[in-house]
Amino acid sequence: MTSAATTVESDASNHISRRQLIRAGVLAILTASAVNGLVLELALTMVDVPSTFEPLPLGWGPVVASFAVGAVGATVAYGIIAGYSTRPNWTFTKVAAIVWVLSYANLLTPALAGAPAVVYAILGLMHLTTGVTIVGVLRRVPTHQDAAAEDPR
């Protein structure tokens, strides 16, 4: 009987405040922006990308739009997972890994037909840094369970 009550109590204490989740989502977008901006600028400085491929898809518009949508989706997913899972970070990391692998399908778009290997390498690196950054930020969102563990009462 005690274990059933503990399980229900444990499940309920995993919820995240909406405010903390929104802050983490905004932080994930800003952090991913900085990381991807650095990766993109370094890559375009260090390697020779043909001018026909510079505006699309390596321009700022498509880059910001793609990882911002990913960060918002990841934030919503993390909020849902944290509400139902007893191990939200573990579950979210597994789900995010699957989504990250599937995100490479975007590299098969017709806009990239005939692109040199360097364009694929830059975009692949940006997918990796975006995924790691967003997951890293969101995993640090404190749950009510974390706050209860720190409360000495």
C-alpha positions, 0 to 999 in steps of 0.5 A, a space after each residue: 500500500 505504501 509503495 503505491 502511494 509513493 509511486 503516485 507521489 513520485 509521479 506527481 512531483 516530476 512536473 515542471 513549472 510552465 515558467 521554468 520550462 519557457 525560460 529553458 526553451 528560450 535559453 535553448 534557442 539563444 544557446 543554439 543560436 550562439 553555437 550554430 552561429 559560431 559553427 556556421 561562421 567558422 565553417 564558412 571561413 575555413 572551407 570553400 563553399 561554392 557561392 551557389 550554395 551559400 544563400 541556401 541552405 547555409 544562410 541565417 534565415 533557414 538556419 535560425 528557423 530550423 533550430 528554433 522550430 526544433 527547440 520549441 518542439 523539444 521544449 514541448 516534448 520535454 514538458 510532456 515527458 516530465 509530466 508522465 515519466 519517473 525518469 524524464 531526463 533519461 526518457 527525453 534523451 532517448 526520444 531526442 536521440 531518435 528525433 536527431 537521427 531522423 532530422 538528418 532526412 532534411 539533408 535529402 531535400 531537393 534544395 541540396 541536390 548536387 551540393 558538395 560534400 562540404 555543405 553536407 558536412 557543415 549541415 551535419 555538424 550543425 544538426 549535431 551541435 543543435 541537438 546536443 545544445 538543446 538537450 543539454 539545456 533542457 535536461 537542466 530544468 529543475 522538476 518539483 522532485 529536484 526542488 523537494 530533494 533540496 528542501 531540508 524540511 
